Amino acid sequence: MADDGSELTRDEVLRALAALEAGWAGDEQALAVLGERAPGERALPALLALYGERTLQALLTIAISGQETPSSEQALACADELAHTVVGRISGVLGQALESWAAGAGDDSAAACQIARTVIGAIAAVSQDADGDDVLPLLAALRTQTLRESC
């Protein structure tokens, strides 16, 4: 997925995390509510695709660096190293696929649910044993980190 330079706000990250939880639970009503947006807000499928791609890249960078909080220099070196690996290239293809899927989905909550489950699968594959048993605690930890960083 191409980086358009736009940053995700704290509220967007929290909305994405809530949608990931709802998607994991198959809660269509929650996804419909989270899919409602004000003018200027991202469509939920697009938000999930962007959040997923950025989170996956961050997790892969951490995995390569071996540190939870690599320095800026280390992160850049790891990102460069990642770009030259099969895993990094496949991750980029996944990001492009999510972006294309989201672009065609508009505000479709069913597509948001499918994208959410794909994002969770990718995050779990990098950060866990990939069985998905501890997805909700992982999302809670990501939410807690987001809230701490925004204080």
One Martini backbone bead per residue (centre of mass of N, CA, C, O) as a GRO file, in nm:
protein
  151
    1MET     BB    1   0.096   0.036   0.024
    2ALA     BB    2   0.072   0.349  -0.015
    3ASP     BB    3   0.208   0.633   0.122
    4ASP     BB    4   0.019   0.936   0.178
    5GLY     BB    5   0.105   1.077   0.470
    6SER     BB    6  -0.122   1.003   0.645
    7GLU     BB    7  -0.245   1.020   0.956
    8LEU     BB    8  -0.351   0.868   1.235
    9THR     BB    9  -0.571   0.909   1.460
   10ARG     BB   10  -0.677   0.823   1.758
   11ASP     BB   11  -0.973   0.783   1.672
   12GLU     BB   12  -0.910   0.596   1.433
   13VAL     BB   13  -0.772   0.374   1.591
   14LEU     BB   14  -1.012   0.314   1.781
   15ARG     BB   15  -1.210   0.246   1.554
   16ALA     BB   16  -1.047   0.015   1.433
   17LEU     BB   17  -1.039  -0.163   1.688
   18ALA     BB   18  -1.345  -0.191   1.717
   19ALA     BB   19  -1.380  -0.322   1.434
   20LEU     BB   20  -1.205  -0.567   1.483
   21GLU     BB   21  -1.377  -0.682   1.709
   22ALA     BB   22  -1.640  -0.698   1.550
   23GLY     BB   23  -1.532  -0.877   1.323
   24TRP     BB   24  -1.446  -1.116   1.501
   25ALA     BB   25  -1.754  -1.141   1.621
   26GLY     BB   26  -1.972  -1.065   1.395
   27ASP     BB   27  -2.078  -0.756   1.448
   28GLU     BB   28  -2.287  -0.590   1.246
   29GLN     BB   29  -2.398  -0.359   1.418
   30ALA     BB   30  -2.129  -0.233   1.501
   31LEU     BB   31  -2.026  -0.187   1.212
   32ALA     BB   32  -2.252   0.005   1.128
   33VAL     BB   33  -2.188   0.221   1.336
   34LEU     BB   34  -1.880   0.254   1.262
   35GLY     BB   35  -1.956   0.330   0.954
   36GLU     BB   36  -2.038   0.585   1.047
   37ARG     BB   37  -1.994   0.918   0.901
   38ALA     BB   38  -1.840   1.201   0.860
   39PRO     BB   39  -1.731   1.443   0.701
   40GLY     BB   40  -1.394   1.335   0.615
   41GLU     BB   41  -1.419   1.052   0.680
   42ARG     BB   42  -1.336   0.739   0.673
   43ALA     BB   43  -1.393   0.457   0.556
   44LEU     BB   44  -1.386   0.164   0.713
   45PRO     BB   45  -1.229  -0.012   0.510
   46ALA     BB   46  -0.998   0.198   0.472
   47LEU     BB   47  -0.910   0.214   0.765
   48LEU     BB   48  -0.841  -0.087   0.802
   49ALA     BB   49  -0.629  -0.105   0.582
   50LEU     BB   50  -0.437   0.111   0.694
   51TYR     BB   51  -0.399   0.000   0.977
   52GLY     BB   52  -0.301  -0.280   0.898
   53GLU     BB   53  -0.051  -0.200   0.735
   54ARG     BB   54   0.094  -0.036   0.959
   55THR     BB   55   0.098  -0.253   1.179
   56LEU     BB   56   0.248  -0.470   1.024
   57GLN     BB   57   0.505  -0.306   0.974
   58ALA     BB   58   0.570  -0.258   1.273
   59LEU     BB   59   0.589  -0.557   1.357
   60LEU     BB   60   0.813  -0.635   1.155
   61THR     BB   61   1.022  -0.435   1.261
   62ILE     BB   62   1.034  -0.551   1.544
   63ALA     BB   63   1.115  -0.839   1.460
   64ILE     BB   64   1.386  -0.755   1.326
   65SER     BB   65   1.509  -0.591   1.574
   66GLY     BB   66   1.420  -0.720   1.869
   67GLN     BB   67   1.248  -0.458   1.951
   68GLU     BB   68   0.989  -0.273   2.075
   69THR     BB   69   1.179   0.014   2.064
   70PRO     BB   70   1.310   0.135   1.818
   71SER     BB   71   1.493   0.338   1.683
   72SER     BB   72   1.489   0.534   1.417
   73GLU     BB   73   1.737   0.406   1.284
   74GLN     BB   74   1.650   0.112   1.322
   75ALA     BB   75   1.380   0.131   1.174
   76LEU     BB   76   1.498   0.210   0.899
   77ALA     BB   77   1.680  -0.036   0.866
   78CYS     BB   78   1.449  -0.246   0.891
   79ALA     BB   79   1.277  -0.142   0.658
   80ASP     BB   80   1.493  -0.193   0.446
   81GLU     BB   81   1.524  -0.494   0.502
   82LEU     BB   82   1.226  -0.570   0.457
   83ALA     BB   83   1.213  -0.480   0.150
   84HIS     BB   84   1.431  -0.739   0.089
   85THR     BB   85   1.201  -0.938   0.156
   86VAL     BB   86   0.956  -1.159   0.124
   87VAL     BB   87   0.781  -1.060   0.356
   88GLY     BB   88   0.776  -0.762   0.271
   89ARG     BB   89   0.652  -0.805  -0.010
   90ILE     BB   90   0.396  -0.950   0.083
   91SER     BB   91   0.297  -0.723   0.264
   92GLY     BB   92   0.264  -0.521   0.030
   93VAL     BB   93   0.051  -0.686  -0.121
   94LEU     BB   94  -0.155  -0.688   0.103
   95GLY     BB   95  -0.190  -0.382   0.114
   96GLN     BB   96  -0.290  -0.352  -0.179
   97ALA     BB   97  -0.534  -0.539  -0.150
   98LEU     BB   98  -0.677  -0.382   0.071
   99GLU     BB   99  -0.701  -0.117  -0.080
  100SER     BB  100  -0.870  -0.226  -0.319
  101TRP     BB  101  -1.100  -0.343  -0.156
  102ALA     BB  102  -1.180  -0.077  -0.011
  103ALA     BB  103  -1.237   0.098  -0.263
  104GLY     BB  104  -1.487  -0.097  -0.350
  105ALA     BB  105  -1.661  -0.083  -0.068
  106GLY     BB  106  -1.682   0.168   0.087
  107ASP     BB  107  -1.954   0.123   0.336
  108ASP     BB  108  -1.932  -0.181   0.365
  109SER     BB  109  -1.976  -0.393   0.637
  110ALA     BB  110  -1.897  -0.669   0.518
  111ALA     BB  111  -1.618  -0.580   0.419
  112ALA     BB  112  -1.516  -0.485   0.692
  113CYS     BB  113  -1.524  -0.763   0.821
  114GLN     BB  114  -1.325  -0.903   0.625
  115ILE     BB  115  -1.091  -0.710   0.668
  116ALA     BB  116  -1.065  -0.747   0.971
  117ARG     BB  117  -0.996  -1.052   0.961
  118THR     BB  118  -0.741  -1.016   0.788
  119VAL     BB  119  -0.586  -0.830   0.977
  120ILE     BB  120  -0.585  -1.015   1.220
  121GLY     BB  121  -0.437  -1.247   1.084
  122ALA     BB  122  -0.176  -1.088   1.024
  123ILE     BB  123  -0.110  -1.000   1.312
  124ALA     BB  124  -0.109  -1.284   1.439
  125ALA     BB  125   0.116  -1.406   1.255
  126VAL     BB  126   0.338  -1.207   1.381
  127SER     BB  127   0.256  -1.200   1.717
  128GLN     BB  128   0.184  -1.511   1.716
  129ASP     BB  129   0.056  -1.845   1.670
  130ALA     BB  130  -0.202  -1.808   1.467
  131ASP     BB  131  -0.483  -1.903   1.624
  132GLY     BB  132  -0.659  -1.653   1.773
  133ASP     BB  133  -0.709  -1.678   2.091
  134ASP     BB  134  -0.559  -1.369   2.152
  135VAL     BB  135  -0.701  -1.122   2.014
  136LEU     BB  136  -0.842  -0.948   2.229
  137PRO     BB  137  -0.589  -0.886   2.400
  138LEU     BB  138  -0.435  -0.753   2.171
  139LEU     BB  139  -0.638  -0.522   2.120
  140ALA     BB  140  -0.622  -0.410   2.407
  141ALA     BB  141  -0.319  -0.341   2.394
  142LEU     BB  142  -0.342  -0.144   2.156
  143ARG     BB  143  -0.532   0.051   2.298
  144THR     BB  144  -0.356   0.119   2.540
  145GLN     BB  145  -0.123   0.233   2.374
  146THR     BB  146  -0.283   0.459   2.239
  147LEU     BB  147  -0.368   0.604   2.503
  148ARG     BB  148  -0.080   0.657   2.611
  149GLU     BB  149   0.033   0.819   2.358
  150SER     BB  150  -0.206   1.054   2.386
  151CYS     BB  151  -0.115   1.191   2.676
   0.00000   0.00000   0.00000
